[in-house]
Amino acid sequence: MESLQTRSVEILALIRDLASFEGEDRGPRTHFLIWNFLVMTLGAVGVREYRNVKLRTMNKQSWATWAALVSSAMLLLSCVLESRAISLGHGKHASTLSQDALLSIAVVSRLANMFVTLSIFWSKLFVVSVLQPNVPAVSGRRRTLDAVIGASALGMAVAIVLASIPVDGVYCPTGRVSCVSLGTFVMASRVLASFSVVLNVVLVLMAASLVARLSLEPREKTGAAVAITFGACAIFAALIKRSKYSRLEDGDVTYHGAYILLWSVAEATLTTIAGTFPSIRPYMKDTSVRPASPPPEAVALRDLHSVDAERGQSSDTELRESEVLYRSMVRAGLL
């Protein structure tokens, strides 16, 4: 009993330690959490694709499938690069690292941030592809989703630019005088994070409006509510990430950078999981595997042929007369 209580206290202490996320080195906790988020993402996408294969809806969901797979691949690349950056010292205070180590960490961690940002915007495209089949082709909602697609493409381009420009105090090659100041880099990153928050809000509101408009079964409504909740959590993660960018201005980019990347991975994971919930997609009901029901006339004719079959009392003449009478009544609109 005492050992169980001791173990419980240790687990609670670990949870509090992870929640506070303070200490001399954020690297190990960041490594642990981002790989857990990645496993959650791959698991959700894998279950979704298994369901599509089972229901034979892969062709109908090709665009959504590609978006989910690309987002997951980008997230995987980000986690691999961040693991490398952590091994170099990402998550430690910059004052404890050499200049060469800081330059190496800056290059690898910025690539990791670029890929996780690409994953975030690809996850938004995945959610858009999930919502589109429920939106009329010519409507304000469709134009809004098209705008989200364009905005996501713009966000990806900005993320690539931010990862490639040299920043003074982060990565500035020797002898280069055209390096961007750290303050400018932080401001641009915060604007991009705010842009992501706005797109998340638009997608959550769009999903909520579709759920209110569509006729869903209770189970589907529950799944939709859970998916929207995950979307709201993604908004929360994006807001936290945006608020942490201001800490980079003190120059300790390695220590605070690990925290920012962690919340970026969380945002990508929550957005992707929100799109994988099948209950928000009533157009994916199991219709492709159900046998097509025969037309009413064929059913009636089959029933006529089975009349008194066991007694052998039906005759071909009576059946033909019954068929002619039935077809005449159908044409006249009486049946």
N, C-alpha and C positions, 0 to 999 in steps of 0.2 A: 504493500500500500504506500509506504513511504517512497519507494523507488518510482512509483507511478506519479506521485505528487511532485517529486523532484524533476521527472521528465516533463511534466506539464509546465512547471515553472521555467524550465529551459526553453521549451517551445514558445511560451509567451514572451520570454526575453528576446528570443530570436525574431519574433514577429515585430516587437517594439523596435528592435534594432534596425530591421529592414524598413519599417515605416518612418523612423526618424532620419535614416539615411545620412547620418553624420559620422565623422570619424576621419582618421588620417588617410584612408584609402577607400574610395568608393568603387574601385575596380571589381573586387570579388563579388560584391552584391549585385552590381550592374550585370556582370557576366551570368550570374545565377538567374536573375529575373528575365533578361532578354531572351535567353534560350528557353525558358519556360513559356514566355509569350509566343515564341516561334513554334513550339510544339503545339500550343493551343490553336494557332493559326492553321498549321498544316493539318491538324486533326479535323478542324471544322471544314476546311476545303476538301479534304479527303472524303469525309462523310457525305458532303454534298455531291461530289462527283460519283461516288458509289451509288447514291440514290438516282442520279441521272442515268447511269448505265442500267440500273435495275428497271427503271420505268421507261427506258428507251427514249429519253428526251434530250440526248446529247446534241443532236442537230439543232433543236429549237433553242438550246442554251449555249451555242458555240461562242458567241461574243462574251457572255458572262463567264464562261469557263476560261477563256483566254485571259480575261482581265483578272480573275482570281488567281490563276497560275502565275501570271507575270508579277502581280503584287506579292505573292508568296516567295517567288524567286528573288525579287529585290530585297525582301526582308531577310531572306537567308544570306544573301551576299553582305548585307549590312551587319548581321550578327557575326559572320566570319571575320569581317574586317575589324569590328569592334573588339572581338576576342584578341586579335593580333595587337590592336592598340593598347588593350589592357595589359597584355604581356610586356609591352614597352613602358608602361607606367601611366596609362590613361586612367584617371580617377584619383591620382595622387596630386598633392599640391605642387604647383609649378616650381616653387622655390626649392624643392627637394630633388629636382631633375636637372641634368646637364643640358646645355644648349643643343647638342646633337640629338639627345633623346627627345627634347621638345619639338625639334623640327620633324623627326620621324613620326612622332605621335600626331603632330598636326596634319601631316599628309594622309596618314591612314585613317584618322578619326574623321577628317573632313569627307573622305570618300564614303565612310560608313554613314555619315549624316546625309550625304547626297542620296545614297541608295535607300535609306529609310524614308526620306522625303518623297522619292519616286514611288516607293511602296504605298505611302499614304495617299498620294493622288491616284494611283492605280486602283486602290481600294475604293475610292470614291467613284471611279468609272465602273467598277464592279457593281456597286450599289445602284448606279444609274441604269446599268443594263438589266438589273433585276426589276426595277420599277417601270421601265419603259413599256413592256407588253401590256401593262394595266392602264396606260395613258393613251387617249385618242391621238391619232396621227396629227391632226390639226387642232391644237388647243393651246391654251396658255401654259398648261403643265408641261406639254412636250417642249415648248420653247424654253421653259425654265431648265429642263433637263439638258437641252442642247447647250444652253449657256453654261451649265455646270461642266459639260464636257470640254468646251473651249477654255473655261477658267482653269480646269485641271491641267490641260496641256500647257497653258501659260505658266502655271505653278511649277511644272516639271522643268520647263526651260529656265526659269529663275533659279531653281535649285541647282541645276548644272552650272549656271554662271557663278553662283555664290561659292560653289565648290572649287572653281577653277581660278578665281581671282586671288592674287597674293594680298595678304593682310598684314599690316605692320603689327608686330608683337605676336602674331600667330605663325605665319609662314611668309617670309619675305626674303627672296634670294639675295645673296650678297651683291652689292653694287646696284641693286634695282632701286630707283627713286620714285617709281609710280605705284607704290603699294598703297592700298586702301587703308584708311585708319580703322582701328578696332571699333570705335564708336559708330562709324558708318556701317561696318559689317553687322554689328549688333542690331542697329536700327532696321537694316534691310531684312535680317532674319526675323525680327519681330513682326514686320509687315507681312512677310510670307506666312508666319504662324497665324496672324490675325486673318489672313486670307483663307487659310485652312479652316479656321473656326467658323467663318461665315458660310463656307460651303457645307460644312457639317450641319449647321443649323438649317440650311435650305433643304438638305436631304431628309433630315428628321421631320421637318414640317410637311414635306411632300409625302413621306410615308404615312404620317398621321392622317393627312387629308384623304389619301387613297383608302386607308383602312375604314375611315368614316363613310366613304362613298360606296365601297364594295359590300356585297352581301356575303359575309363570312360566317362559317360555322363557329361555335364557341371555341373549339380547339384551335382553329385558325386565328381567332382573335387573340387567344392567349399567346400563341407563337409570335404574332405581330407585335403585341405589347412588349414581349421580351426583346425582340429585335430592335424596337424603338428605344427601349431602355439601354441597350448596348450602344446605340447611336448617341444617346444623351451622355453616356459615360465617355465616349470618344470626344465629345465636345469638352467635357470636363478635363480630360487628359491634355487636349490641345491648349486649353486656357492655362493650365499649370505650366506646360512647356513654354508658352509665350512669356509668362511672368518670370521664368528663371533666366531668360536671356539677359536681363539687366545685370545679373551677377557677373557676367563675363567681362564687364567693363573694368573690374578691378585687376584684370590681367591674369587671373588664375584660371585660364581656359581649360586646363586639363582636369582640374578638380570639379568644376561646375559643368564642363562639357559632358562628362559621363552621365550626370543627372538629366541633362537635356535630352541626350540620346535615349535614355531609358523611357522617358515619357513619349518620345516620338515613336518608339517601338510599341508602346502601349496603345497609342492612338491608332496606328496601323492595324494592330491586332483586333481592337474593339470594332473598328469600322468593317473589317473583313468578316468577323463573326456575325455582325448585324446583318450582313447581306446573305449569309449562308442559311439563315433560318427558312425552311421550306414553307412554313405556315403563312408567310406573308406573300406567297406566290400562288394564288388560287389557280392560275393558268397552268400550273404544273401538276394538277390532280391526275390520278392514275386513269387516264382515258385511252392511252395508246395500247395498253395491254388488255383492255376489256374487249370481248368479242362484240362486233357490231350487231345490234338488235335487228331482226328481220322486219321487213315492212309489214304493216297491219294486214294487207291482203294475203301475204304469204302465210302469216300465222293463222288467219281464218281458214284458208284452204287446207292447211295441214290439220287443223282441228276437224274440218269436215271429213277428211279422209279417215280420221280415227274414230268416227262415230260408230258405235256398236261393233268395233273391230273384233272384240272378243266373241261376240255371238255370231258373227258372220252374216248379219242381217242387212248390211248396206249393199247396194247394187251400183254398178257403174252409171246406169241411167239416172238414178236419183242423185248421185254425186254431181253429174254434169249439170243437171237442172238446178241443183243448189248453188253451184259455182256461178252459173249464168245469173241467177237471181241475186246473189251476193254482189257481183260486180255491177249489176244494174243499180242496186241501191247505193253503192259507193259513188257511182258516177252522178246519181241524182242528189247526192249530198245528204242522204238519209242516215248514213253511217259515218 
